[in-house]
Amino acid sequence: MVITQLIRNGLVIDTEPEPVVLGHADVRIEGDVIAEVGPGLPEVPGAQVIDATGRIVLPGFVDTHRHTWQAAIRAAAPDVDFPGYLRRVIGEFAPRFRPEDVHAGNLAGALECLDAGVTTLLDWSHIQLTPDHTDSAVRALRESGVRAVFGFCHGGDPAGLASGARRVREQLPDASGLVTMALAALGPEIAGPERALVEWRLAGELGLPVTAHLGHTPEGAADGLAFLESNGLLDVPTTFVHALHYTDEHFKRIAANGGSVSLAPVDEMNLAMGYPATGRIRAAGIPAGLGADTVVCSPGDMFSLMRAVHLLERGRPGGAGLGFTTRDALRMATIEGAEVLGMADVVGSLRPGKQADLMLLRTDTLGMAAAHDPIGAVVLNADLGCVETVMVAGRVVKSGGQLLHHDLAAVLAALARSAGAVART
């Protein structure tokens, strides 16, 4: 039986093709799909009604790059640079993770997303120490109720990479479920060209998009891009994570090859990786989304990321970035992020026919009251406390400001046990 839900009298913000305030309107949901958006929609007998009076209704956020398993080591490296992060997190903490620690981190991290209105995330998972670690990560994503792309990254030998990826692909064979798959590649700048060749060709064989950290240094950025182009690897849909050190000419070539970019503005600045190239990326016509990356040194909510990218772009010397607006920031957090993940026909806006992934934000708080520009308020003023209701595929996962369907005390207790275990000296 298909359930009808009516969200009544909310202040609706849509994001496709560009963010716009539609005014007070209703949203009708049939099963897991948005059916209609407009003022004064007719009553539907038996429909479940959500009163959105005094609330902003908008699409769920899309996080395009997050190492979700690291929820158990939050703020473990708040003041280090990128080499320090690699030593502390990848060198010291990661080898201590047991499968149960991965499960605890992924479940808590995914619920953290839902709590903050992030309904879709790409989980860039580089903790595949054993098949049990991998299974724990995927199981936690499924249990959470979030919509997720599981980015499988295997740091071992090519044979282990291939067998592990094929094994996960059997579990996630297509895009029909809430959890789907991508290949999270180490890439030419981190693992070298021979390894990258194996990664991209494997992704092509399995019909998977690639997401990879690229553009870390000026020299590595140029050489890595040339390698991908010369070997025809960019025929595989590729997301360039960070993309910090490309020239405008490089960005034109990435755009011509259909590439996308994921930016992590807080992480990039905090780890001294480089200044986000937000304006130049988008000027080249490249879809650009936002990602929390890691909570070891960054916030885990999209409000912080939107504010950061807005501030950093508009703060360029000489007013060079003043053309970037709060609408641009919201677009990156929603429909543009969905474009990055290849899911723009599924999520990211309130277009009828898309999945019903959305949220309701309170406006009856001192921090949100009397807002003259609702989009500006969402980007510059809203926070986690405003997120009252969250829905994924028509299923309400947060209501009245509280997450549903999970024993949060048990989730937090498991996370605390994991944090204690992996932090041992």
LINKADA-V304595 format. One record per residue. PHI is phi in whole degrees, -180 to 180 (999 if undefined). Layout:
# LINKADA-V304595
PHI
PHI
This chain:
# LINKADA-V304595
999
-83
-91
-99
-125
-121
-95
-102
61
-90
-85
-92
-115
-106
-130
-123
-78
-134
-59
-150
-88
-83
92
-73
-156
-114
-129
-103
-120
-112
65
-105
-122
-73
-100
-162
-133
171
-75
59
-63
-67
-63
-123
-54
82
-70
-86
-107
-112
-80
-104
-59
76
-123
-96
-108
-152
-64
-65
-74
-122
-96
-94
-167
-148
-88
-64
-61
-83
-60
-81
-126
-57
57
-78
-143
-75
-133
-117
-92
-62
-58
-65
-60
-62
-66
-75
-85
-78
-80
-103
-74
-54
-63
-85
-72
-94
-54
-67
-71
-63
-62
-62
-68
-68
-67
-65
-66
-68
-68
-58
-60
-60
-60
-101
85
-85
-97
-133
-142
-99
-90
-83
-103
-112
-133
-87
-71
-148
-59
-66
-61
-63
-61
-65
-64
-66
-61
-64
-61
-65
-67
-69
91
-79
-89
-138
-104
-85
-88
-80
-122
-120
-90
-86
-70
-58
-66
-66
-59
-66
-67
-65
-65
-65
-63
-68
-62
-66
-76
-125
-76
-155
-101
-83
-100
-69
-108
-123
-134
-138
-97
-90
-89
-69
82
-67
-77
-101
-109
95
-66
-63
-65
-61
-60
-63
-63
-67
-68
-65
-60
-62
-63
-90
69
-114
-74
-113
-127
-147
-73
-139
87
-75
-134
-57
-70
-65
-62
-65
-67
-64
-63
-60
-64
-61
-68
-66
-100
65
-77
-79
-67
-82
-54
-130
-102
-90
-83
84
48
-83
-123
-98
-82
-61
-65
-60
-65
-62
-69
-63
-62
-64
-92
77
-77
-132
-132
-114
-105
-126
-61
-70
-61
-63
-76
-66
-89
57
-81
149
-86
-55
-94
-51
-64
-68
-63
-72
-65
-79
84
-93
-61
-131
-114
-112
-145
-72
69
-145
-82
-69
-147
-145
-72
-106
-115
-73
-60
-63
-69
-63
-63
-64
-67
-66
-64
-67
-73
-72
-88
-63
-56
71
72
-63
-107
-69
-75
-79
-122
-62
-65
-63
-63
-66
-63
-62
-81
-129
-66
-71
-62
-63
-61
-58
-86
71
-122
-66
-88
-112
-140
101
-153
-102
-65
-54
103
-84
-63
-84
-108
-156
-145
-118
-108
-70
-118
-94
-123
-64
-83
-123
-68
61
-74
-80
-121
-60
-68
-59
-68
-60
-77
-100
-120
-71
-150
-55
-65
-85
-79
-93
-133
-134
-131
-127
52
80
-98
-75
-108
-143
-148
61
80
-124
-67
-109
75
-136
-84
-64
-61
-69
-61
-71
-66
-64
-66
-64
-63
-65
-59
-66
-70
-82
-90
-60
-98
